Amino acid sequence: MKLGISGTYSSGKTLTSIALSHYTGVPRTMARTMREILPEAAPGKTLEECTAAELLQMIVVRHTERVAHERALSLGSFISDGSSLQEWIYGAIRVQVGINPNASIALGDVDVDKTAELKFFEEVMERLGVSLKLHVQQSFDAFVHLKNELPLAKDGHRPVNERFRTLADETLLRTLDELGMPVHIIGGDVEQRLETIADRFGFTPVMTPRQAIDKARSEYKGIDIRDEKERALAAA
């Protein structure tokens, strides 16, 4: 079973996927987060300051890292924190809300005017989406989609807002349906999620939910989500 854990920002994908891997003993595929890729793609910048070209670079880097890890586990089962659809949607939604989503909050549900840069970015994301969708369709057996039921984390590390998050969630579900992927929508706390997923897919737990969650939280703390400015301040 090649299972993707799908969901929008602050839905708990990462913690759930790490905990599920510990809970079931099924290996987890990995790819660096945008925050971790940022220093090499746009040194000294925050995600909000990135250009369309820099965003595209990070999208491609993350996709290729996903592919490498998925192929390494292609002969068996794996659990994935999202999929390459996340990268495509991360860029595609910016055609509506702007390269920096937080700069267009005042517009409400109105799309931003398309500059020449944004029009070209739209064309690139449309064509890139064709390849990424095909890859996901050929690489996964099913998805678990986490309900958009948790508040958006106010940690300063997410250049997104509620409109961006809602659009991303809707686009994810619509795209998975278009691809004919089996999708199981679940909610609840992490323990409930683990038990529900294991039951639906016939996974045999190798530890208790609490043990798996504790391991996941410890592992999650090791993810460096600082931006370049925070890293520079820490070094100083």
Secondary structure as a PSIPRED ss2 file (coil, helix, strand):
# PSIPRED VFORMAT (PSIPRED V4.0)

   1 M C   1.000  0.000  0.000
   2 K E   0.000  0.000  1.000
   3 L E   0.000  0.000  1.000
   4 G E   0.000  0.000  1.000
   5 I E   0.000  0.000  1.000
   6 S E   0.000  0.000  1.000
   7 G C   1.000  0.000  0.000
   8 T C   1.000  0.000  0.000
   9 Y C   1.000  0.000  0.000
  10 S C   1.000  0.000  0.000
  11 S C   1.000  0.000  0.000
  12 G C   1.000  0.000  0.000
  13 K H   0.000  1.000  0.000
  14 T H   0.000  1.000  0.000
  15 L H   0.000  1.000  0.000
  16 T H   0.000  1.000  0.000
  17 S H   0.000  1.000  0.000
  18 I H   0.000  1.000  0.000
  19 A H   0.000  1.000  0.000
  20 L H   0.000  1.000  0.000
  21 S H   0.000  1.000  0.000
  22 H H   0.000  1.000  0.000
  23 Y H   0.000  1.000  0.000
  24 T H   0.000  1.000  0.000
  25 G C   1.000  0.000  0.000
  26 V C   1.000  0.000  0.000
  27 P C   1.000  0.000  0.000
  28 R E   0.000  0.000  1.000
  29 T E   0.000  0.000  1.000
  30 M C   1.000  0.000  0.000
  31 A C   1.000  0.000  0.000
  32 R C   1.000  0.000  0.000
  33 T C   1.000  0.000  0.000
  34 M H   0.000  1.000  0.000
  35 R H   0.000  1.000  0.000
  36 E H   0.000  1.000  0.000
  37 I H   0.000  1.000  0.000
  38 L H   0.000  1.000  0.000
  39 P H   0.000  1.000  0.000
  40 E H   0.000  1.000  0.000
  41 A H   0.000  1.000  0.000
  42 A C   1.000  0.000  0.000
  43 P C   1.000  0.000  0.000
  44 G C   1.000  0.000  0.000
  45 K C   1.000  0.000  0.000
  46 T C   1.000  0.000  0.000
  47 L H   0.000  1.000  0.000
  48 E H   0.000  1.000  0.000
  49 E H   0.000  1.000  0.000
  50 C C   1.000  0.000  0.000
  51 T C   1.000  0.000  0.000
  52 A H   0.000  1.000  0.000
  53 A H   0.000  1.000  0.000
  54 E H   0.000  1.000  0.000
  55 L H   0.000  1.000  0.000
  56 L H   0.000  1.000  0.000
  57 Q H   0.000  1.000  0.000
  58 M H   0.000  1.000  0.000
  59 I H   0.000  1.000  0.000
  60 V H   0.000  1.000  0.000
  61 V H   0.000  1.000  0.000
  62 R H   0.000  1.000  0.000
  63 H H   0.000  1.000  0.000
  64 T H   0.000  1.000  0.000
  65 E H   0.000  1.000  0.000
  66 R H   0.000  1.000  0.000
  67 V H   0.000  1.000  0.000
  68 A H   0.000  1.000  0.000
  69 H H   0.000  1.000  0.000
  70 E H   0.000  1.000  0.000
  71 R H   0.000  1.000  0.000
  72 A H   0.000  1.000  0.000
  73 L C   1.000  0.000  0.000
  74 S C   1.000  0.000  0.000
  75 L C   1.000  0.000  0.000
  76 G C   1.000  0.000  0.000
  77 S C   1.000  0.000  0.000
  78 F E   0.000  0.000  1.000
  79 I E   0.000  0.000  1.000
  80 S E   0.000  0.000  1.000
  81 D E   0.000  0.000  1.000
  82 G C   1.000  0.000  0.000
  83 S C   1.000  0.000  0.000
  84 S H   0.000  1.000  0.000
  85 L H   0.000  1.000  0.000
  86 Q H   0.000  1.000  0.000
  87 E H   0.000  1.000  0.000
  88 W H   0.000  1.000  0.000
  89 I H   0.000  1.000  0.000
  90 Y H   0.000  1.000  0.000
  91 G H   0.000  1.000  0.000
  92 A H   0.000  1.000  0.000
  93 I C   1.000  0.000  0.000
  94 R H   0.000  1.000  0.000
  95 V H   0.000  1.000  0.000
  96 Q H   0.000  1.000  0.000
  97 V H   0.000  1.000  0.000
  98 G C   1.000  0.000  0.000
  99 I C   1.000  0.000  0.000
 100 N C   1.000  0.000  0.000
 101 P H   0.000  1.000  0.000
 102 N H   0.000  1.000  0.000
 103 A H   0.000  1.000  0.000
 104 S H   0.000  1.000  0.000
 105 I H   0.000  1.000  0.000
 106 A H   0.000  1.000  0.000
 107 L H   0.000  1.000  0.000
 108 G C   1.000  0.000  0.000
 109 D C   1.000  0.000  0.000
 110 V C   1.000  0.000  0.000
 111 D C   1.000  0.000  0.000
 112 V C   1.000  0.000  0.000
 113 D C   1.000  0.000  0.000
 114 K C   1.000  0.000  0.000
 115 T C   1.000  0.000  0.000
 116 A H   0.000  1.000  0.000
 117 E H   0.000  1.000  0.000
 118 L H   0.000  1.000  0.000
 119 K H   0.000  1.000  0.000
 120 F H   0.000  1.000  0.000
 121 F H   0.000  1.000  0.000
 122 E H   0.000  1.000  0.000
 123 E H   0.000  1.000  0.000
 124 V H   0.000  1.000  0.000
 125 M H   0.000  1.000  0.000
 126 E H   0.000  1.000  0.000
 127 R H   0.000  1.000  0.000
 128 L H   0.000  1.000  0.000
 129 G H   0.000  1.000  0.000
 130 V H   0.000  1.000  0.000
 131 S H   0.000  1.000  0.000
 132 L H   0.000  1.000  0.000
 133 K H   0.000  1.000  0.000
 134 L H   0.000  1.000  0.000
 135 H H   0.000  1.000  0.000
 136 V H   0.000  1.000  0.000
 137 Q H   0.000  1.000  0.000
 138 Q H   0.000  1.000  0.000
 139 S H   0.000  1.000  0.000
 140 F C   1.000  0.000  0.000
 141 D C   1.000  0.000  0.000
 142 A E   0.000  0.000  1.000
 143 F E   0.000  0.000  1.000
 144 V E   0.000  0.000  1.000
 145 H E   0.000  0.000  1.000
 146 L E   0.000  0.000  1.000
 147 K C   1.000  0.000  0.000
 148 N C   1.000  0.000  0.000
 149 E C   1.000  0.000  0.000
 150 L C   1.000  0.000  0.000
 151 P C   1.000  0.000  0.000
 152 L C   1.000  0.000  0.000
 153 A C   1.000  0.000  0.000
 154 K C   1.000  0.000  0.000
 155 D C   1.000  0.000  0.000
 156 G C   1.000  0.000  0.000
 157 H C   1.000  0.000  0.000
 158 R C   1.000  0.000  0.000
 159 P C   1.000  0.000  0.000
 160 V C   1.000  0.000  0.000
 161 N C   1.000  0.000  0.000
 162 E H   0.000  1.000  0.000
 163 R H   0.000  1.000  0.000
 164 F H   0.000  1.000  0.000
 165 R H   0.000  1.000  0.000
 166 T H   0.000  1.000  0.000
 167 L H   0.000  1.000  0.000
 168 A H   0.000  1.000  0.000
 169 D H   0.000  1.000  0.000
 170 E H   0.000  1.000  0.000
 171 T H   0.000  1.000  0.000
 172 L H   0.000  1.000  0.000
 173 L H   0.000  1.000  0.000
 174 R H   0.000  1.000  0.000
 175 T H   0.000  1.000  0.000
 176 L H   0.000  1.000  0.000
 177 D H   0.000  1.000  0.000
 178 E H   0.000  1.000  0.000
 179 L C   1.000  0.000  0.000
 180 G C   1.000  0.000  0.000
 181 M C   1.000  0.000  0.000
 182 P C   1.000  0.000  0.000
 183 V E   0.000  0.000  1.000
 184 H E   0.000  0.000  1.000
 185 I E   0.000  0.000  1.000
 186 I E   0.000  0.000  1.000
 187 G C   1.000  0.000  0.000
 188 G C   1.000  0.000  0.000
 189 D C   1.000  0.000  0.000
 190 V H   0.000  1.000  0.000
 191 E H   0.000  1.000  0.000
 192 Q H   0.000  1.000  0.000
 193 R H   0.000  1.000  0.000
 194 L H   0.000  1.000  0.000
 195 E H   0.000  1.000  0.000
 196 T H   0.000  1.000  0.000
 197 I H   0.000  1.000  0.000
 198 A H   0.000  1.000  0.000
 199 D H   0.000  1.000  0.000
 200 R H   0.000  1.000  0.000
 201 F H   0.000  1.000  0.000
 202 G C   1.000  0.000  0.000
 203 F C   1.000  0.000  0.000
 204 T C   1.000  0.000  0.000
 205 P C   1.000  0.000  0.000
 206 V C   1.000  0.000  0.000
 207 M C   1.000  0.000  0.000
 208 T C   1.000  0.000  0.000
 209 P H   0.000  1.000  0.000
 210 R H   0.000  1.000  0.000
 211 Q H   0.000  1.000  0.000
 212 A H   0.000  1.000  0.000
 213 I H   0.000  1.000  0.000
 214 D H   0.000  1.000  0.000
 215 K H   0.000  1.000  0.000
 216 A H   0.000  1.000  0.000
 217 R H   0.000  1.000  0.000
 218 S H   0.000  1.000  0.000
 219 E H   0.000  1.000  0.000
 220 Y H   0.000  1.000  0.000
 221 K C   1.000  0.000  0.000
 222 G C   1.000  0.000  0.000
 223 I C   1.000  0.000  0.000
 224 D C   1.000  0.000  0.000
 225 I C   1.000  0.000  0.000
 226 R C   1.000  0.000  0.000
 227 D C   1.000  0.000  0.000
 228 E H   0.000  1.000  0.000
 229 K H   0.000  1.000  0.000
 230 E H   0.000  1.000  0.000
 231 R H   0.000  1.000  0.000
 232 A H   0.000  1.000  0.000
 233 L H   0.000  1.000  0.000
 234 A H   0.000  1.000  0.000
 235 A H   0.000  1.000  0.000
 236 A C   1.000  0.000  0.000
